[in-house]
Amino acid sequence: MARITASREQLRPDPRYNSILASKFINCLMWDGKKAVAQHIFYDALDEIKKRLPNEEPIEVFNQAIDNVKPQIEVRSKRVGGAAYQVPMQVNRNRQLALAMRWILLAVRDKKGRPTHLKLADELLAAHNREGAAMTRRENVHRMADANK
């Protein structure tokens, strides 16, 4: 029987920046098991960030972008006597990371007509500056949670 393992325990740091977070992001970016393609896209995006912000370390920009997109609270449905209420709840650390990565990748994939590494670089820079589609989604989640307190 195949055992399901937490990827967190098996995850190796990525080869270029030696970052576990980058490795996880590359795995989320990957489609159809094509890890080399995903790595190429990710590293090209970080090279693009390096070109646009020459005095900043691209992996730091990436880390900051992920941190900025992480939601602190979210609304969860809770049934009480036949009615479903939206209840604001704290988000645990693993889910924060998963949501941040998912939102950034959704924002990248929603944009059409340009190479993925450029779209990813744009979205990471936008998130680093606290703007862009992924940040908008985070703000909406926080606004919903505030409205349902």
N, C-alpha and C positions, 0 to 999 in steps of 0.2 A: 504494500500500500504506500502510495506517495505521501510523504509528510509535507504539510504546509509549514514553511518557515517564515519568520518575519524577515523581510528583505533588509531591514535595518541592521540585523546581526550579520548578514552576509555581505553587506555593501562594502566595496573597496573604494578608497578615495580615487578621484579622477587622476589621470596621468600627468596633466600639465600643471594644475594648481594644487594638487594633493588635498582636495576638498571633498568631504563626504556629501555636503549639500549640493555641490555641482554634479556629483555622480548621480545623486537621486533625481535631480532635475533632468539630466540627460536621459535617465531611464523613463521619466514621465514624457519626455519629448519624443522618445523612440516609437516608431510604428513598425509593425510586422517583424520585430526582432532585429531591425537594422540599426544596430548600435553605432557602427562606424559613421553612418550617415548622420545620426543624431549628434554625435560628438563633433563632426565637421560643422554642422549648423551652429552648435553652441559656441565652439571656439571661434568661428568666423564672426559671430555676433559680438563676442568679447573683444576681438581684434578691432571691430568697427567702433566699439565704445572707446577703446584705447586711442583710436584716431581722433575721435570727437572730443575726448577729455584726456589730453596727453599727460597732464600732471596728476591723474588719479589712477589707482590700481583697478583694473577692470573687474577682478574677482570681488573687490570691496564694494564696487558699484552694484554688482549682482547681489551680494549679501544684503546690502542696504535696501535694494529694491524689494527683495523677498520680505524683509522685516517690515517695510512700510505697508505692504499689501496684507500682511497677516491680520485677520479679524480678532478682536478681543472678545466680543459677544455676538451671539446669533439668536434667532428665534427658532424654537422647536415647538412642534404641535403637541398639545397635551389634551387628552379627552377627559372632560369632567361632566359626568351625568348627561351624556348624549351630545354635548356641545364641544367642539374642538377649539381650544384657546391657543393663541400664539404666545409662548412664554419665553422671555429672554433668558439665555443661559450663557455661562462662561464657556469658552471653547478651549479644549485641552491642547497642549503644545503640538502633538502629532497632527491633530486635525487642522490646527492653524496653518501648519506647513503645507499640508495636502491641499487645503483650500487656496492658499496663496499661489502655489504652483499651478493648480488647475485654472485659476482665474487668469493668470498671466498667459498660459498656453491657449486658453479659449479666446482671449483678446487677440493674440497673434494669429490664430487660425481663422478668426472672423474677417480679418483684413485680407483683401484679395489683390492680386496683380503685381506683387513684388516678391523677390526672393525671401524665403523664410528667415534667413539670418539677418536681413535688414529690418524686417518687421519685428523680430525678437529684440534686436538692439534698440529700436525705437521704443518698444514697450518697456524694456528694462530701464532705459534712461528716463522715460516718463514716470515710471513707478519710483525711481530714485528721487525724482523731483516732486513726488507726491501728486502726480496727475496721471491721466491716461485711463483707458477703459477698465483695467483691473482695479485701480484705485476707486473709480466711480462705483464699481460693483461692491467694494468694501464699504464705501460710504453709505450705499443703499441698505446694506445689511445692518450697519450700525443705526441708521435712521429708523429702520423697521423695529429694531430692538428697543430704541428709545420711545417710540410711539406706543409700544405694547407693555411698558413698565406697569 
